[in-house]
Amino acid sequence: MTSVNFRPVKPDEIAELAKRFSERYPWAAEPAWTGVWVLEENGKIEGFVGFQQRLVVEPLFSESPRVTRSLIDRLDTLITANRIREYEFIVPDKNEPMQRTLEQHYGLKGEKEVAHLIYFVSRE
């Protein structure tokens, strides 16, 4: 009889799963482990899936660095008031002014991601 379990990843499993993942997908960014669930069969982790609820904010338009910072500050206040702990800015390579704003004024560090496709699922 096969025992199958679908459950959140345990902290002590992350190092081994990260190794397996990077060996299989060396070009991919490591998952955000807080949202990972594993499929365990007979005590062995056979696979995992990461998912998260994301807040998408777009576009951010401004013709002034001062207005850009004001928009970001107000957005951060709104997001924090709604108890959302994490969000991200996706900034094109060509938008160097925005990259500098996030780095210099907010102390954020950008991470390069590989090009990818996004598939949207929508339910009525």
C-alpha positions as CSV (number, residue, x, y, z in Angstrom):
1,M,0.0,0.0,0.0
2,T,1.4,3.4,-1.0
3,S,1.4,6.2,1.6
4,V,1.0,9.6,0.0
5,N,1.3,12.9,1.8
6,F,1.1,16.5,0.5
7,R,2.4,18.9,3.2
8,P,4.5,22.0,3.8
9,V,8.2,21.6,3.5
10,K,10.1,21.2,6.8
11,P,13.1,23.5,7.5
12,D,15.5,20.5,7.8
13,E,14.5,19.3,4.3
14,I,15.3,22.6,2.4
15,A,19.1,22.1,1.9
16,E,18.6,18.7,0.3
17,L,15.7,19.9,-1.9
18,A,17.6,23.0,-2.9
19,K,20.5,20.8,-4.0
20,R,18.2,18.5,-6.0
21,F,16.4,21.5,-7.6
22,S,19.6,23.3,-8.6
23,E,21.0,20.1,-10.1
24,R,17.9,19.5,-12.2
25,Y,17.3,23.2,-13.1
26,P,20.7,25.0,-12.9
27,W,19.3,28.1,-14.7
28,A,16.4,28.7,-12.3
29,A,16.2,30.9,-9.3
30,E,15.8,29.0,-6.0
31,P,12.2,28.9,-4.7
32,A,10.9,31.0,-1.9
33,W,10.8,28.0,0.6
34,T,8.1,29.5,2.8
35,G,5.5,28.6,0.1
36,V,6.7,25.2,-0.8
37,W,4.7,22.0,-0.4
38,V,6.1,18.5,-0.9
39,L,4.6,15.4,-2.3
40,E,5.9,12.5,-0.2
41,E,5.4,8.9,-1.2
42,N,6.3,6.2,1.3
43,G,8.5,8.6,3.3
44,K,10.4,9.9,0.3
45,I,10.0,13.4,-1.2
46,E,9.2,12.8,-4.9
47,G,8.5,16.4,-5.8
48,F,7.5,19.8,-4.6
49,V,5.6,22.8,-5.7
50,G,6.0,26.4,-4.5
51,F,3.1,28.8,-4.5
52,Q,2.3,32.1,-3.1
53,Q,-0.3,34.8,-3.2
54,R,1.2,37.7,-4.9
55,L,0.3,41.3,-5.0
56,V,0.9,42.8,-8.4
57,V,1.2,46.5,-8.7
58,E,1.5,48.0,-12.1
59,P,2.2,50.3,-13.6
60,L,4.3,52.8,-11.6
61,F,4.5,55.9,-13.7
62,S,6.2,59.2,-12.8
63,E,8.3,61.8,-14.6
64,S,10.0,62.8,-11.4
65,P,12.2,60.9,-8.9
66,R,10.4,62.8,-6.0
67,V,7.0,61.6,-7.2
68,T,8.3,58.1,-7.7
69,R,9.5,57.9,-4.1
70,S,6.2,59.4,-2.9
71,L,4.3,56.7,-4.8
72,I,6.5,54.0,-3.4
73,D,6.2,55.3,0.1
74,R,2.4,55.5,-0.1
75,L,2.2,52.0,-1.7
76,D,4.4,50.6,1.1
77,T,2.1,52.2,3.7
78,L,-1.0,50.7,2.1
79,I,0.6,47.3,1.7
80,T,1.8,47.3,5.3
81,A,-1.6,48.4,6.6
82,N,-3.1,45.3,4.9
83,R,-0.6,43.1,6.7
84,I,1.2,42.0,3.5
85,R,4.7,41.1,4.6
86,E,6.5,40.9,1.2
87,Y,6.1,42.3,-2.2
88,E,8.5,42.8,-5.1
89,F,9.3,45.3,-7.8
90,I,9.9,43.8,-11.3
91,V,12.1,46.3,-13.0
92,P,13.2,45.9,-16.7
93,D,16.9,46.0,-17.3
94,K,16.6,49.2,-19.3
95,N,15.0,51.1,-16.4
96,E,18.2,52.1,-14.7
97,P,16.7,55.2,-12.9
98,M,14.2,53.0,-11.1
99,Q,16.9,50.5,-10.2
100,R,19.0,53.3,-8.7
101,T,16.0,54.6,-6.8
102,L,15.3,51.3,-5.2
103,E,18.9,50.7,-4.4
104,Q,19.9,54.1,-3.2
105,H,16.7,55.3,-1.4
106,Y,15.4,51.9,-0.1
107,G,18.5,49.8,0.3
108,L,17.1,47.1,-1.9
109,K,19.3,44.8,-3.9
110,G,18.1,43.5,-7.3
111,E,18.4,39.9,-8.3
112,K,18.7,38.8,-11.9
113,E,16.1,36.4,-13.1
114,V,16.2,34.4,-16.2
115,A,13.7,35.2,-19.0
116,H,10.5,33.3,-18.5
117,L,6.9,33.1,-19.7
118,I,4.0,33.7,-17.3
119,Y,0.8,31.6,-17.8
120,F,-2.3,33.0,-16.2
121,V,-5.1,30.8,-14.8
122,S,-8.4,32.6,-14.4
123,R,-11.5,31.1,-12.8
124,E,-15.0,32.5,-13.2
